[in-house]
């Protein structure tokens, strides 16, 4: 009993820590842009530098990759599009908008489950849906106009959350696949869409001097951030309930919003604050009430392959 309790505590701490790490992902992304490496190329570079560290995992997971490789890569490619929309949105809109617009994914998940799978939605979960949509309306009407996305970044963040809600329906069926195989699939599936996004973005290819200057940060974030956080997260989510996972991963949103308020310099109106608070409450409420509707609410993007 004590050992199980210790494992649960360690797994919970790993999930919460990984959420917080992903919450501050916007910081190196913005810094690389300041150095002269546009966001689309920075995202692609993070995937590329992470591949050597992820490659040895393919050897340990070669049997699973052989058995499930086709479905894993197919799902990872779609998830790569989701992640690249999310990552590139930071370049075109405020950090607050990216975080809160993406975190509407639990709302979309409930609606998709109802329309696509005929899943029953209880009153509490429907209340969370209405609260989240209300928060979206308040946030997007901050300038007094129609409550619609105002720029490319808003559309990318909103689309990433909607697509992620679709992806999670498939992800739940792959929980028998281990962490190493999922990590390999995440990086292999993400690098292609990342390079495609960079190629069509029109952003200038980073010069050699920019790459040399950015190299230590790219290696540090990729090797000390991306790969370890993915492995830790996959280890953790398999040992705790989906409800607890969803709650603990809210540290991503909290860490992102807190650091953005402190460091980003992005303006934050009272409508954005109120709308974001409504979306956060709706997401947390949906996770807590997910038991009544059957399937758990989707977890944030950093848990994409588990």
C-alpha positions as CSV (number, residue, x, y, z in Angstrom):
1,X,0.0,0.0,0.0
2,X,2.8,2.4,0.9
3,X,4.6,1.6,-2.3
4,X,1.5,2.3,-4.4
5,X,0.9,5.5,-2.6
6,X,4.5,6.6,-3.2
7,X,4.2,5.7,-6.9
8,X,1.0,7.7,-7.2
9,X,2.6,10.7,-5.5
10,X,5.7,10.5,-7.8
11,X,3.6,10.1,-10.9
12,X,1.4,13.1,-9.9
13,X,4.5,15.2,-9.3
14,X,5.9,14.2,-12.7
15,X,2.7,15.1,-14.5
16,X,2.3,18.5,-12.7
17,X,6.0,19.3,-13.4
18,X,5.7,18.5,-17.0
19,X,2.6,20.7,-17.4
20,X,4.5,23.6,-15.8
21,X,7.5,23.0,-18.2
22,X,5.3,23.1,-21.2
23,X,3.6,26.2,-19.8
24,X,6.8,28.2,-20.2
25,X,7.5,26.9,-23.7
26,X,6.6,30.3,-25.1
27,X,9.7,31.8,-23.5
28,X,12.5,30.1,-25.5
29,X,10.2,30.4,-28.6
30,X,10.0,34.2,-28.2
31,X,13.7,34.5,-27.4
32,X,14.7,32.6,-30.6
33,X,12.5,34.9,-32.6
34,X,14.3,37.8,-31.0
35,X,17.6,36.2,-32.1
36,X,16.4,36.1,-35.7
37,X,14.9,32.6,-35.9
38,X,11.3,32.9,-36.8
39,X,8.8,30.8,-34.8
40,X,8.1,28.3,-37.6
41,X,11.8,27.5,-38.0
42,X,12.3,27.5,-34.3
43,X,9.6,24.8,-33.9
44,X,11.2,22.8,-36.7
45,X,14.6,23.2,-35.1
46,X,13.4,21.9,-31.7
47,X,12.1,18.8,-33.4
48,X,15.3,18.2,-35.3
49,X,17.7,18.6,-32.4
50,X,15.5,16.3,-30.3
51,X,15.7,13.4,-32.8
52,X,19.2,12.2,-31.8
53,X,18.2,11.9,-28.2
54,X,14.9,10.2,-29.1
55,X,16.5,7.8,-31.6
56,X,17.9,5.3,-29.1
57,X,14.3,4.9,-27.8
58,X,13.4,3.3,-31.2
59,X,15.7,0.4,-30.4
60,X,14.0,-0.3,-27.0
61,X,10.6,0.0,-28.6
62,X,11.3,-1.7,-31.9
63,X,8.7,-4.5,-31.4
64,X,5.9,-2.0,-30.6
65,X,6.9,0.2,-33.5
66,X,6.9,-2.8,-35.8
67,X,3.4,-3.9,-34.6
68,X,1.8,-0.5,-34.3
69,X,4.0,1.7,-36.5
70,X,1.4,2.5,-39.1
71,X,-1.3,3.7,-36.7
72,X,1.3,5.4,-34.5
73,X,2.8,7.4,-37.3
74,X,-0.6,8.3,-38.8
75,X,-1.8,9.6,-35.5
76,X,1.6,11.4,-34.8
77,X,1.4,13.2,-38.1
78,X,-2.0,14.6,-37.3
79,X,-0.8,15.5,-33.8
80,X,2.3,17.1,-35.4
81,X,-0.1,19.4,-37.3
82,X,-1.9,20.2,-34.0
83,X,1.3,21.0,-32.1
84,X,2.7,23.1,-34.9
85,X,-0.5,25.2,-35.1
86,X,-0.2,25.6,-31.3
87,X,3.5,26.5,-31.4
88,X,3.3,28.9,-34.3
89,X,0.3,30.7,-32.9
90,X,2.6,32.2,-30.3
91,X,4.3,34.2,-33.0
92,X,1.0,35.8,-34.3
93,X,-1.0,36.6,-31.1
94,X,-0.6,37.0,-27.4
95,X,0.4,34.2,-25.1
96,X,-2.8,34.6,-23.2
97,X,-4.9,34.0,-26.3
98,X,-2.9,31.0,-27.4
99,X,-3.3,29.3,-24.0
100,X,-6.9,30.0,-23.4
101,X,-8.1,29.4,-27.0
102,X,-6.3,26.1,-27.1
103,X,-7.8,25.1,-23.7
104,X,-11.3,25.2,-25.1
105,X,-10.4,21.6,-26.3
106,X,-12.4,20.0,-23.4
107,X,-15.5,21.9,-24.6
108,X,-15.0,20.8,-28.2
109,X,-14.4,17.2,-27.0
110,X,-17.8,17.1,-25.2
111,X,-19.6,18.5,-28.2
112,X,-17.9,16.1,-30.6
113,X,-18.6,13.1,-28.3
114,X,-22.3,14.1,-28.3
115,X,-22.6,14.7,-32.0
116,X,-20.3,12.0,-33.3
117,X,-20.7,9.2,-30.7
118,X,-24.1,10.0,-29.3
119,X,-22.6,10.2,-25.8
120,X,-24.9,11.4,-23.0
121,X,-24.0,14.8,-21.6
122,X,-25.0,15.5,-18.0
123,X,-26.2,18.8,-16.8
124,X,-22.9,19.7,-15.0
125,X,-20.8,19.0,-18.1
126,X,-23.3,20.9,-20.3
127,X,-22.9,23.8,-17.8
128,X,-19.1,23.6,-18.4
129,X,-19.6,23.7,-22.1
130,X,-21.8,26.8,-21.9
131,X,-19.3,28.5,-19.5
132,X,-16.4,27.8,-21.9
133,X,-18.3,29.1,-24.9
134,X,-19.3,32.1,-22.9
135,X,-15.6,32.7,-22.0
136,X,-14.7,32.5,-25.6
137,X,-17.3,35.1,-26.5
138,X,-16.1,37.5,-23.8
139,X,-12.4,37.0,-24.7
140,X,-12.9,37.6,-28.4
141,X,-15.1,40.7,-27.9
142,X,-12.4,42.5,-25.9
143,X,-12.2,45.3,-28.5
144,X,-15.9,45.8,-28.7
145,X,-16.3,44.0,-32.1
146,X,-17.8,40.7,-33.1
147,X,-16.6,37.8,-30.9
148,X,-14.4,36.2,-33.7
149,X,-10.7,35.5,-33.9
150,X,-8.9,38.7,-34.8
151,X,-5.6,37.4,-36.4
152,X,-3.9,34.4,-37.7
153,X,-2.6,33.4,-34.3
154,X,-6.1,33.3,-32.8
155,X,-7.3,31.1,-35.6
156,X,-4.3,28.8,-35.3
157,X,-4.8,28.4,-31.5
158,X,-8.5,27.8,-31.9
159,X,-8.0,25.3,-34.7
160,X,-5.3,23.5,-32.7
161,X,-7.7,23.0,-29.7
162,X,-10.5,21.8,-32.0
163,X,-8.3,19.3,-33.8
164,X,-6.7,18.2,-30.6
165,X,-10.2,17.3,-29.3
166,X,-10.7,15.1,-32.4
167,X,-7.2,13.5,-31.9
168,X,-7.8,12.6,-28.3
169,X,-10.8,10.4,-29.3
170,X,-8.3,8.2,-31.2
171,X,-5.5,8.5,-28.6
172,X,-7.6,6.9,-25.9
173,X,-7.6,3.7,-27.9
174,X,-3.8,3.5,-27.9
175,X,-3.1,3.5,-24.2
176,X,-1.7,0.0,-24.4
177,X,1.3,1.4,-26.4
178,X,4.4,2.2,-24.2
179,X,6.1,5.5,-23.5
180,X,9.2,4.9,-25.6
181,X,7.2,4.0,-28.8
182,X,4.9,7.0,-28.3
183,X,7.9,9.4,-27.8
184,X,9.6,8.2,-31.0
185,X,6.3,8.6,-32.8
186,X,5.8,12.1,-31.4
187,X,9.2,13.4,-32.7
188,X,9.1,11.5,-36.1
189,X,5.5,12.6,-36.7
190,X,6.2,16.1,-35.7
191,X,9.3,17.0,-37.7
192,X,7.6,16.6,-41.1
193,X,4.7,19.0,-40.4
194,X,7.1,21.4,-38.7
195,X,9.3,21.6,-41.8
196,X,6.2,22.0,-44.0
197,X,4.9,24.8,-41.8
198,X,8.3,26.6,-42.0
199,X,8.5,26.1,-45.8
200,X,5.1,27.6,-46.5
201,X,5.2,30.3,-43.8
202,X,7.3,32.7,-45.8
203,X,9.6,33.2,-42.8
204,X,13.3,33.7,-43.8
205,X,15.5,30.7,-43.4
206,X,17.8,31.3,-40.4
207,X,21.3,32.3,-41.3
208,X,24.4,30.4,-40.2
209,X,25.3,33.0,-37.6
210,X,21.7,32.9,-36.2
211,X,21.9,29.1,-36.0
212,X,25.2,29.2,-34.2
213,X,23.9,31.7,-31.7
214,X,20.7,29.8,-31.1
215,X,22.3,26.3,-30.9
216,X,22.9,26.1,-27.2
217,X,19.3,27.1,-26.4
218,X,17.9,24.7,-29.0
219,X,20.0,21.8,-27.5
220,X,19.1,22.8,-24.0
221,X,15.4,23.0,-24.6
222,X,15.3,19.9,-26.8
223,X,17.5,17.6,-24.7
224,X,16.6,18.9,-21.2
225,X,13.0,19.9,-21.8
226,X,11.2,18.2,-24.7
227,X,12.5,14.7,-24.6
228,X,12.6,14.2,-20.7
229,X,9.3,15.8,-20.2
230,X,7.6,13.6,-22.8
231,X,9.1,10.5,-21.1
232,X,8.2,11.6,-17.6
233,X,4.7,12.5,-18.7
234,X,4.1,9.1,-20.3
235,X,5.4,7.4,-17.2
236,X,3.2,9.4,-15.0
237,X,-0.1,9.3,-16.8
238,X,-0.2,5.5,-16.9
239,X,-0.1,5.4,-13.1
240,X,-2.8,7.9,-12.2
241,X,-6.4,8.4,-13.2
242,X,-7.4,10.4,-16.3
243,X,-9.3,12.8,-14.0
244,X,-6.2,13.5,-11.8
245,X,-4.1,13.8,-15.0
246,X,-6.4,16.5,-16.4
247,X,-6.3,18.4,-13.1
248,X,-2.6,18.3,-12.7
249,X,-1.9,19.3,-16.3
250,X,-3.7,22.5,-15.6
251,X,-0.3,23.6,-14.3
252,X,0.5,24.2,-18.0
253,X,-2.1,26.9,-18.3
254,X,-1.4,28.4,-14.9
255,X,2.4,28.5,-15.5
256,X,1.9,30.0,-19.0
257,X,-0.5,32.7,-17.9
258,X,1.5,33.6,-14.9
259,X,4.8,34.0,-16.8
260,X,3.1,35.8,-19.6
261,X,1.6,38.3,-17.2
262,X,5.0,38.8,-15.7
263,X,7.4,38.7,-18.7
264,X,5.6,38.8,-22.1
265,X,4.7,42.4,-22.2
266,X,1.5,41.4,-24.0
267,X,-1.5,43.6,-23.0
268,X,-4.2,41.9,-21.0
269,X,-7.7,43.5,-21.0
270,X,-10.3,42.8,-18.3
271,X,-12.4,41.0,-21.0
272,X,-9.4,38.7,-21.8
273,X,-8.9,38.0,-18.1
274,X,-12.5,37.3,-17.4
275,X,-12.9,35.2,-20.5
276,X,-9.8,33.2,-19.7
277,X,-10.9,32.6,-16.2
278,X,-14.2,31.3,-17.5
279,X,-12.4,29.0,-19.9
280,X,-10.1,27.7,-17.2
281,X,-13.0,27.1,-14.9
282,X,-14.9,25.3,-17.6
283,X,-11.9,23.1,-18.4
284,X,-11.3,22.2,-14.8
285,X,-15.0,21.6,-14.2
286,X,-15.2,19.3,-17.2
287,X,-12.2,17.2,-16.0
288,X,-13.8,16.9,-12.5
289,X,-17.2,16.0,-13.9
290,X,-16.0,13.7,-16.7
291,X,-17.0,10.6,-14.7
292,X,-20.6,11.2,-15.3
293,X,-20.3,11.2,-19.1
294,X,-18.1,8.1,-19.5
295,X,-14.9,9.1,-21.3
296,X,-12.5,11.4,-19.6
297,X,-11.9,14.9,-20.8
298,X,-8.8,15.3,-23.1
299,X,-5.6,16.3,-21.5
300,X,-3.4,19.1,-22.8
301,X,-1.2,18.9,-25.8
302,X,1.9,17.8,-23.9
303,X,0.3,14.5,-23.2
304,X,-0.4,14.0,-26.9
305,X,0.7,10.4,-27.3
306,X,-0.5,8.6,-24.2
